[in-house]
Amino acid sequence: MLISGDDTRFGTHPAWMEIDAQALRHNLKQIRKRAASNVMVIGSVKANGYGHGVLPICKILEEAGVDMLTTGSFSDARILRNEGITTPIVMLGGALPVGISELVQEKVIPTIYNIEAANAVDVAAGSMGANGKIPVFIKVDCGMGRLGISLSGAVSFIEKVSKLKNLWIQGLYTHLSFKDENGMAFAEKRLILFYDLIGELKKRGHNIPITQALASSALAVGWQDQCSAICPGHLLYGLPSIVSHLGDIDEFLPVCKNVRTRVIHLADHQNDPNLRSGGYHTERSLPKTGVVPFGLNDGNRSFSKDKKPVVLFKGQRLPVLGVSLEHLTFEMPNNVAINLGDVITIIGKSGNDCIGMEEFSSWFDSTSLETMLSLSNRMPIILRNENYNR
């Protein structure tokens, strides 16, 4: 569910995520500043737009002029097409050859890395009577050990694919993400091999129009190259992809502005039952408790006793007692006046305080991206700053 600027409709289960359209537009502009001139931006919207909601994210990116989109989810790609998104979509892979015809029918661009998939594209295009050749992207595994044709087999594979009559190679890409110095050094060495591959292909007459190797980590440390495209993910959403001392990403804003909920129950326990007696009272140290509908089913998680998670109410931090399937229970002192239906902030700013994504994630020994994916598709999304400074 996507709603613009109104959280009063969630009476049956008042928990929601707020995403900031202006922050996403701002981040795309910052990415363009870091890239070499005339480089295409292929916006990565994998995993439901990194948990932010693939449809609102893609609507904003399309309006902001992103050149292409890429996802690993065919169901997400189909939703985008059905909702009128016309920006070219590259499928990152994951389909069996038997599923290739569906990709072609939905006018998304398949990634291929084996001859079986290439032949399936060729057959599907031929059987559909496609007007012109179907574009494909080829992925090369330069060292991550995941999807992709090997470097050693890439030239011969590309030459075979280029001879198929119903398709043409529009793009060639690789992926070498890294988080720290060791990963950065490895990526730097392996990228040289990808650039050598492009050079060898050009010598053989294969001038592939879209080439891409750099993504968020590389952009965060200031790398540029001679490829015609970049494919940022983390940075689009203001999420860190590297350890902080490797690169400065302070100009990128979090697109997930807030995660909020409303109080559905309040209790004043006085001395019944006694503190430390049982249940949540075992950990309770304050006289009053409140309950909000933000449990495991909403993407929240359990925490160990050495962690001290909190929620925010008007800038005041209130300790979390426990998380169940459906609820979060917090405690509060007598001098905090909370009423039924008051807003509690889980992630984001309240008053003069803020619980950032990294702080929230640290309570569960997790990362910001893992937190976003745990929240993905769990609650309604409110779009903030939708029309601001377009």
HELIX and SHEET records of a PDB file:
HELIX    1   1 ALA A   21  ARG A   34  1                                  14    
HELIX    2   2 LYS A   46  TYR A   50  1                                   5    
HELIX    3   3 VAL A   54  GLU A   63  1                                  10    
HELIX    4   4 PHE A   74  ASN A   82  1                                   9    
HELIX    5   5 PRO A   97  GLY A   99  5                                   3    
HELIX    6   6 ILE A  100  GLN A  105  1                                   6    
HELIX    7   7 ILE A  115  MET A  128  1                                  14    
HELIX    8   8 LEU A  151  SER A  162  1                                  12    
HELIX    9   9 GLU A  181  LYS A  203  1                                  23    
HELIX   10  10 SER A  216  ALA A  220  1                                   5    
HELIX   11  11 HIS A  234  TYR A  237  5                                   4    
HELIX   12  12 SER A  244  LEU A  246  5                                   3    
HELIX   13  13 GLY A  279  THR A  282  5                                   4    
HELIX   14  14 LEU A  296  ASP A  298  5                                   3    
HELIX   15  15 MET A  357  SER A  362  1                                   6    
HELIX   16  16 SER A  368  LEU A  375  1                                   8    
SHEET    1   A 6 LEU A   2  SER A   4  0                                        
SHEET    2   A 6 ILE A 381  ARG A 384  1                                        
SHEET    3   A 6 ALA A  15  ASP A  20  1                                        
SHEET    4   A 6 CYS A 256  ARG A 262 -1                                        
SHEET    5   A 6 VAL A 343  SER A 350 -1                                        
SHEET    6   A 6 ASP A 353  ILE A 355 -1                                        
SHEET    1   B 4 ILE A  89  MET A  91  0                                        
SHEET    2   B 4 MET A  68  THR A  71  1                                        
SHEET    3   B 4 MET A  40  SER A  44  1                                        
SHEET    4   B 4 ALA A 229  ILE A 230  1                                        
SHEET    1   C 3 THR A 111  ILE A 112  0                                        
SHEET    2   C 3 ILE A 134  ASP A 141  1                                        
SHEET    3   C 3 ILE A 149  SER A 150  1                                        
SHEET    1   D 4 THR A 111  ILE A 112  0                                        
SHEET    2   D 4 ILE A 134  ASP A 141  1                                        
SHEET    3   D 4 LEU A 167  TYR A 173  1                                        
SHEET    4   D 4 ILE A 210  GLN A 212  1                                        
SHEET    1   E 5 HIS A 265  ASP A 268  0                                        
SHEET    2   E 5 LYS A 288  VAL A 292 -1                                        
SHEET    3   E 5 LEU A 328  MET A 332 -1                                        
SHEET    4   E 5 GLN A 316  VAL A 323 -1                                        
SHEET    5   E 5 VAL A 310  PHE A 313 -1                                        
END                                                                             
